[in-house]
């Protein structure tokens, strides 16, 4: 930039830290004082928001063009193979991520990339139900075990056809108990075997050495030794391999690193979207909506305190009063609202005919579902939600 091209005032969405060196450099380029400012209101704030939207759209367009370029994708896969010491490029990559909010609603996701492109029809999501609380390493081991145990079982049973994770199946997959897939579900429209007939060449986990070790251990316990495993740590974007004391550091300009980041970010987006859906479902409290003056904040506090609507329904007035922000009068109204409400009809597992508890969903009796992808925009990590 020439001095004439540097304006007297530069509007930014956030000030750099520290701001003085940047202002001094711009002042030197202009030959006169230059100030950086974050607009708070009026036309300048509206202009700043427009510029931000334009920049975001340009970034999305750039990423789309970059991802769709065959040469770029091929180079990325070759770089990954070289960095990880693979015999060939990993044409199918599966990535796993665990998401929770302070240990509640723990879920996991699996996304699939083939030839460097997302294959959303084969995404799966899981509920962690074998234990309570927050343990990312144990959760990762559980998810990898469940996914590949089902793969091995289906491969042994049919010799060629495999299904996704037990639980809610995507349309066209075989429900539990069938020895053969339903008619017309063996292949996709292009004649390829459906869903998980092909194991991945590479499993990527969102995390560092502990998560990688858990994934590798799960595969070893199943006798699977021909699938590579790596992890992508968030803080420094380091690639971890099983048993290595030091990470593999790919250049920041590496197409291979860029592809791994895209895969990891997509797994996170899918996991956190499902986690938020589960949390929102828990907060749909029914009779609480009839309590005058009871807003969403106190509803969330009630559900968080008791853990479920079922437990809240059976709570006494004194127990409800223990929730911060809930007085005795409000507690009495809550108890009365539940008393007036009709008891909910029992849920029935359509696969087995069994009556389930309030918090159990079809397909969860033996584990959480592996479900197809749902639409959603990428999400950033916020607070302790992951």
Secondary structure, DSSP 8 states (H G I E B T S, - for coil): --GGGS-SEEE-SS--SS-HHHHHHHHHHHTS--EEE---SHHHHHHHHHHHHHHHHHHHHHHHHHHH-HHHHHHHHHHHHHHHT-SS--SEEEEEEEEEETTEEEEEEEEEEETTEE-GGG-EEEE--SS-S--HHHHHHHHHHHHHHHHHHHHHHHSS-----SSS--TTS--TT-SS--TT-SB-TTS-B-TTSS--SEEEEESSHHHHHHHHHHHHHTT--SSEEEEE-TTT--EEETT-SS-B---TT-HHHHHHHHHHHHHHHHHHHHHHHHHHHHH--GGGGGSTT--HHHHHHHHHHHSSHHHHHT--HHHHHTSTT--HHHHHHHHHHHHHS-----EE-TTT--EE-TT--TT-TTS--------------BTTB-
